[in-house]
Amino acid sequence: MAYGEPTNGTSRDDVVWLDQAQQDSWRAFLVGSTLLMDRLDRDLREKHGISLVEYEILVRLSEAPGGRLRMAGLAHALCHSRSRVTHTVSRMEKLGLVERDPCLDDGRGVEAALTDQGYATLTAAAPTHVAGVRECLVDVAVADELAGVGRVFGAIADNLASAENAELRRIRP
């Protein structure tokens, strides 16, 4: 098979290839988003000893009623697999940032709960994170551009979430 040859049964002639401007935008997105996430993650690790994913878990828990979320709900909110969230929460539990408890509602599921230490870590890390987002994204774009980024990625998220939910409905009747 030649480089660039589709593997899904379509021929090379059936593919609607990206023009140069689209390819340039795609590559700018790949490089820019990778560098942005790496920078935000590095800042949090160096200054507060937590990763960007751990920070997001603390944020989600702090915003949840009672500082608690079912593990499945947390995975869904972060768009991560349950196993990845379970692994990360286990690491955070060892650090005293979260606890896992039986669900208060029914006792069958498991909830992650924000600890006082987790809240203190979040409170200390938030200014670092916000400053990084502002410096590396918000202040680089003019307001209309930033709003456009929000619209584009909101549409992408809605589209992919709808497709994923449709796939899950086919798998789980």
C-alpha positions as CSV (number, residue, x, y, z in Angstrom):
1,M,0.0,0.0,0.0
2,A,1.3,3.4,-0.9
3,Y,1.7,6.3,1.6
4,G,-1.6,8.2,1.8
5,E,-3.6,5.3,0.4
6,P,-6.9,5.0,2.3
7,T,-7.3,1.7,4.2
8,N,-11.1,1.8,4.6
9,G,-12.1,0.4,1.2
10,T,-12.3,3.7,-0.6
11,S,-10.0,4.6,-3.4
12,R,-7.5,7.4,-3.4
13,D,-9.6,9.2,-5.9
14,D,-12.6,9.2,-3.5
15,V,-10.8,11.2,-0.8
16,V,-11.5,15.0,-0.6
17,W,-7.9,16.1,0.1
18,L,-7.1,19.2,2.1
19,D,-6.0,22.2,0.2
20,Q,-2.8,24.0,1.2
21,A,-4.6,26.5,3.5
22,Q,-6.6,23.7,5.2
23,Q,-3.4,21.6,5.6
24,D,-1.6,24.6,7.1
25,S,-4.4,25.2,9.5
26,W,-4.6,21.6,10.5
27,R,-0.9,21.4,11.2
28,A,-0.9,24.7,13.1
29,F,-3.7,23.2,15.3
30,L,-1.7,20.0,15.9
31,V,1.5,21.8,16.9
32,G,-0.2,24.7,18.8
33,S,-2.5,22.5,20.8
34,T,0.3,20.1,21.7
35,L,2.6,22.9,22.8
36,L,-0.2,24.6,24.7
37,M,-1.2,21.5,26.6
38,D,2.4,20.6,27.3
39,R,3.1,24.1,28.7
40,L,0.1,24.1,30.9
41,D,0.9,20.6,32.2
42,R,4.6,21.5,32.8
43,D,3.6,24.7,34.7
44,L,1.3,22.7,37.0
45,R,3.8,19.9,37.6
46,E,6.8,22.2,38.3
47,K,4.9,24.6,40.6
48,H,2.3,22.4,42.2
49,G,3.2,18.8,41.7
50,I,0.0,17.9,39.8
51,S,-0.7,17.2,36.1
52,L,-3.1,19.1,33.9
53,V,-5.5,16.1,34.0
54,E,-5.3,16.0,37.8
55,Y,-6.0,19.7,37.9
56,E,-9.1,19.2,35.7
57,I,-10.3,16.5,38.1
58,L,-9.9,18.8,41.0
59,V,-11.8,21.5,39.1
60,R,-14.7,19.2,38.2
61,L,-15.0,17.9,41.7
62,S,-14.9,21.5,43.1
63,E,-17.8,22.4,40.8
64,A,-19.9,19.4,41.7
65,P,-22.5,19.4,44.5
66,G,-20.8,18.4,47.7
67,G,-17.4,18.1,45.9
68,R,-18.4,14.6,44.7
69,L,-18.9,12.9,41.4
70,R,-19.5,9.3,40.3
71,M,-16.4,8.0,38.6
72,A,-18.3,7.3,35.4
73,G,-19.6,10.9,35.4
74,L,-16.1,12.2,36.0
75,A,-14.8,10.2,33.1
76,H,-17.6,11.4,30.9
77,A,-17.0,15.1,31.9
78,L,-13.3,14.8,31.1
79,C,-13.8,12.7,27.9
80,H,-11.4,10.1,29.2
81,S,-11.9,6.4,29.6
82,R,-13.1,5.0,32.9
83,S,-9.8,3.1,33.3
84,R,-7.7,6.2,32.7
85,V,-9.7,8.2,35.3
86,T,-9.6,5.3,37.8
87,H,-5.8,5.2,37.4
88,T,-5.4,8.9,37.8
89,V,-7.8,9.1,40.8
90,S,-5.9,6.2,42.5
91,R,-2.7,8.3,42.2
92,M,-4.5,11.4,43.5
93,E,-6.0,9.4,46.4
94,K,-2.4,8.3,47.5
95,L,-1.5,12.0,47.5
96,G,-4.5,12.8,49.7
97,L,-6.2,15.0,47.1
98,V,-9.3,12.9,46.7
99,E,-11.1,10.0,48.3
100,R,-13.2,7.3,46.8
101,D,-16.4,6.4,48.6
102,P,-19.6,4.4,47.8
103,C,-22.2,6.6,46.1
104,L,-24.3,8.4,48.6
105,D,-27.4,7.9,46.4
106,D,-27.5,4.1,46.0
107,G,-24.2,2.6,47.4
108,R,-23.7,0.6,44.2
109,G,-21.4,3.0,42.4
110,V,-18.2,4.8,43.4
111,E,-17.7,8.5,43.8
112,A,-14.6,10.6,43.9
113,A,-14.7,13.2,46.6
114,L,-12.5,16.3,46.9
115,T,-10.6,16.4,50.2
116,D,-9.5,19.5,52.0
117,Q,-6.0,19.0,50.8
118,G,-7.3,18.6,47.2
119,Y,-9.2,21.9,47.5
120,A,-6.1,23.6,49.0
121,T,-4.0,22.3,46.0
122,L,-6.6,23.5,43.6
123,T,-6.8,26.9,45.2
124,A,-3.0,27.2,45.0
125,A,-2.7,25.9,41.4
126,A,-5.6,27.9,39.9
127,P,-3.7,31.2,39.5
128,T,-0.8,29.4,37.7
129,H,-3.2,27.6,35.4
130,V,-5.3,30.7,34.6
131,A,-2.1,32.8,34.0
132,G,-0.8,30.1,31.6
133,V,-4.1,30.0,29.7
134,R,-4.2,33.8,29.5
135,E,-0.6,34.2,28.4
136,C,-0.6,31.3,25.9
137,L,-4.1,31.6,24.4
138,V,-6.3,34.4,25.5
139,D,-3.8,37.2,25.1
140,V,-2.6,35.9,21.8
141,A,-6.0,36.1,20.1
142,V,-8.3,39.1,19.7
143,A,-11.7,38.7,21.1
144,D,-13.4,37.7,17.8
145,E,-10.7,35.1,17.2
146,L,-11.1,33.6,20.6
147,A,-14.8,33.5,20.3
148,G,-14.4,31.7,16.9
149,V,-12.1,29.1,18.6
150,G,-14.9,28.6,21.2
151,R,-17.5,28.2,18.5
152,V,-15.4,25.8,16.3
153,F,-14.5,23.6,19.2
154,G,-17.9,23.7,20.7
155,A,-19.3,22.5,17.3
156,I,-16.6,19.8,17.1
157,A,-17.4,18.6,20.7
158,D,-21.1,18.5,20.0
159,N,-20.6,16.6,16.7
160,L,-18.2,14.1,18.1
161,A,-20.2,13.6,21.3
162,S,-23.4,13.0,19.3
163,A,-21.5,10.5,17.1
164,E,-20.1,8.8,20.2
165,N,-23.5,8.6,21.9
166,A,-25.0,7.2,18.7
167,E,-22.3,4.5,18.7
168,L,-22.8,3.7,22.3
169,R,-26.6,3.4,21.7
170,R,-25.8,0.8,19.0
171,I,-23.5,-1.1,21.3
172,R,-25.6,-0.9,24.4
173,P,-29.3,-1.4,23.7
